[in-house]
Every structure is written in structure tokens, then in C-alpha cells.
Amino acid sequence: MRVGVIDYGVGNLGSVMRALEGLRVAPILVTRAIDMHATDSLILPGVGNFADCARLLGEGGWSQALRDEVHGAHKPLLGVCVGMQLLASCSMEGSGEQAPDGTPGLGFIPGRVEHLRTLGCSMRVPHVGWNEVANCAPKDGLFDGIPDGTDFYFVHSYAFVPQDPADVLATTDYGVPLTAAVRRGRIWGTQFHPEKSSRAGFRLLRNFIEGPAC
């Protein structure tokens, strides 16, 4: 299984690569968009500001290449943290006056990324630490072998609000219900960091690599 970790100029790649190596998978660090075709599945990490990440995807030719791989070649994709948010239609993070309706994302899963305060969260922002995750779609294999209510590690100030509630795979409660994982077709995303979530996170990565059932 050739698992490609997309290196489009953001950090957090080392922990993802080490987690995959811990699963006895030899990950491929994909540094050019054209090289994604040599993989069987893809992981899109992301840290920092959504607008910066979206700009890097566009400038490096990653956005169109990802569309070709995901929609054309039907390749499984897992977005992690900001990588999950990039699956959305748009984000209000870093949008500013030039993009009052939000910074465009990949549009793989229709919806918007909103600040936690906008969603009614009155707790400390950013949300940093371990939080329980409730599985909304037990038939989806991404959480196979992971008990409902398991803690995962979060670091975020914005959250993805899918347009279709059916795309929400799991939620977490941080004063208000927040999307913890999404899925549409062969595209998955987690707001939490599985690579930093100990045994449960490693199990989730293994489930993705082995191909979660519908």
C-alpha cells in the first residue's frame, strides 16, 4: 500500500510520517503534485491559517491535481486538521475584505469553516487538548475497533460545518457540538490529529489505509 503524505509547504509532516512508519507502512512524501499518481491513497495534513494553506495548494498546482486524483482516479483521501477544513467550500479564516464570503477551499465536501465563537462556543479558544468523539455513522469503517466516546487530540480555533448533515461522520462537544470527522464518498477528514492521538489515532489511520467499509 503506497500512502502519499502531501507536502505542499506546511508543517506537521514529521509526526504523520512517523505515525505511518509505526504502523509498518512505508509512506511516500509527495513533494510535487504530479507525483500523486504513484500512490494508492493520500493524506492531506494542514496546520496554521486556512487562507495560507489554500494559497499554497493553488500556487503549487495541488488543487487541480487533487481533483484529478480524487474525482478522476477515485483515490481515497484523508484530510487532517486544517487539511480537513480545506475539503470545505470556503473558510472565514483569513478571508478579510478581499474575500468577505470566505476563502475558497477545495469544495470536495460542501460547507463552511467558521470560528468557534461564531458557532456559539464560550469556552477557551483555541480548543487544545483531548476531547471525546461521538461516532455518528457506526457503519463507516473509519472508526472500526474504536469505542464510541474515545478521546482524540484537538488543536483548532475554527470548525467545519458541512452543508449536508449526512457528511458528518463524528462530533465532539466543546460547549457546543462541533464536527470532528467528515466523509463523502472516498473522502474523509478529521478535525483532530490522529497521529497525536495515541492508540486510537493509530487505529484510525490503519482503518483508513486498509480501506474503511461503507
N, C-alpha and C positions, 0 to 999 in steps of 0.2 A: 504494500500500500504506500503510494507516494503522496505524502501530505505536504502541501506547499504552504509556508508561512509568508505572507505578503509583506515585503519590506519596501514601503513607499516613502520612508523618510521620517517615521515616528519612532518613539522608544518602545520599551516593554517587550521587545522581541526575545531577549535572552531568557526570560522566565518562561515564555511559551515554548521556546525550543527545548529548554531543559525539561519541562514537563513531558513533552512528547518523547524525548530520549529516555525519560524514566519509565515510559510505557513500552520501551524497547521498539520504538518507531524511529526510523531514520528520517527526520524532517528535512525538507528542502527549503532553504532560504531563497525566496524568489525575489530577485532584485531588479528584474526587467519584466515589464508587462507581457512581453512576447513569450516569456518562458513559462507562463502559467499553463500552457497546453501540455507540458510534460508532467503534470501532476494528476492524481486521481481525485483529490479533494483539496479544498482551500480554507485557510483560516485568515481572517482579516482582523488584526489587532487594531487598537486605537487608544491613544491617551492624549490628554490636553484639550485643546479647543476644537470644536466641530468644524468651524469655518476654515481653520488652518489645515485640518486633515482633508477636508473636501477639496481645498485648493491643490494640495499635493497629489491627490488622486487624479484630478483633472490635468495638471501640468505634466504628470508622468505617463499619461495615456492609460492609466489604470482603469478609469471609469468605463470606457468603451470596451476594453479588453475583458473586464469582469462581466459586462453584459453578454459578450460573446460566449464566455465560458459557462456562465450560469444559465442563460436563456437558450443559447445555441447548442452547447455541448451538454447541458443538463448536469453540470458538475456540482456536487454538494459544497455548500459554503457555510462557514460558521463565523459570524461577527462577534467580537468580544469587546465589551465596554463601549467606548466611542465607536468601535467597529460595528457594534450592533446598531447604534444610533445612525450611522451612515447608511444603513439599509432603508431608512425612512425617506419620505418625500422631501422633507425640509426640517431645519432646526432653527430655533430662535436664538441659539447661542452664537454670539459674534456676528449677528446679522446687520445691526446698525442701520443708519439712514439709507444706505445704498441698497439694502435688501429688507425693507420693512415687513415683507411677508415671509421672511425666513431665508436662510441659506439653503440652496437645493442640495439634497442628498442623492443617493443612487436611485431611489424610488422603487426598490425591489419589493418593499412592503409599505403600502400607502399609510401615511400617518405623519404626525408632527412630533418634534422633540421640544419639550417645554421645561422651563426652570421649575425646580421643586416648589418654590414659593408660589408660582403661578398655579400649581396644581393643588395648593392649599396646605402644603407641609409647613408646620410650625416648629419642627424640630431643627437641630443644628444642621447647617448646610456648609460644606458638603457632607453627604452621608458617607461616613467612613467606618468600616468595620463589618463584623459578622451579623447576618440577619437571616431569619427563617424564610424559606422559599416554599410557596404552596403550588403544587402541580395542578394546573387547570385542565390538562389533557393527558390522563394516565395511559391512554393507548399509544401515545407518541413515545418511541423508544429512547429519546434523548435522556430521559430520567430513569431508565431501567436500572433496577438494583439500588436506587437512591430513595430512601424513605421520605414520604411527604413531611414537610416541616424541617428538612435538613438545613443547617446553616451554610451559607456561602459568603464569600468576602466581596464587599462592595466599596467602590470609591467613585462617587459621582455627585454632580450638582444639578444635572438635567436628566429627564426621563422620557422615554419613547411612549407616545400614546397612539397605538395603531388605529386606523380608521375603522377597521373591521375587528370587533372583539374576538372573532374566531381565530385571529392571528396571534392572540396572546396565549403563550404556552404555559407560563408560570407568573406568579405575582409575589411581591413582598410587601409587608406593611411597615411603613416608616412614618407613622402619624396619619398617613393616607395610603390607600392601595397604589402600588407602583408596578409597572411592568418589569418583571425580572428576566423573562425569556420570551422569544417570539419564534414563530415558524410559519412559513408559507412555501408549500412545495418542498423543494430540496434546499431551501434557505433557512438557516437557523440563526439565532442571535441570543447572547446572554449579556445582561447588564452587569452582572457580577463577573469576577475574574476566576474562571475555573482553575487556571494554572496556579492560583494563590489560595485555593480552597481545599487544600489537603486531600484526603482520600476521596471525598465525594466529587471534588472537581476533577480529579484524575479519572474517576469512573465515568463522568460525563464526557470527557474528552475521548475515552476509549469507546463509549457508545457512539459518538459521532464518527469516529474513524471506521468502526466496524459497520456503520450504516444503520441508523435508527429506523425502526419499522414505523409505518404509518399508523 
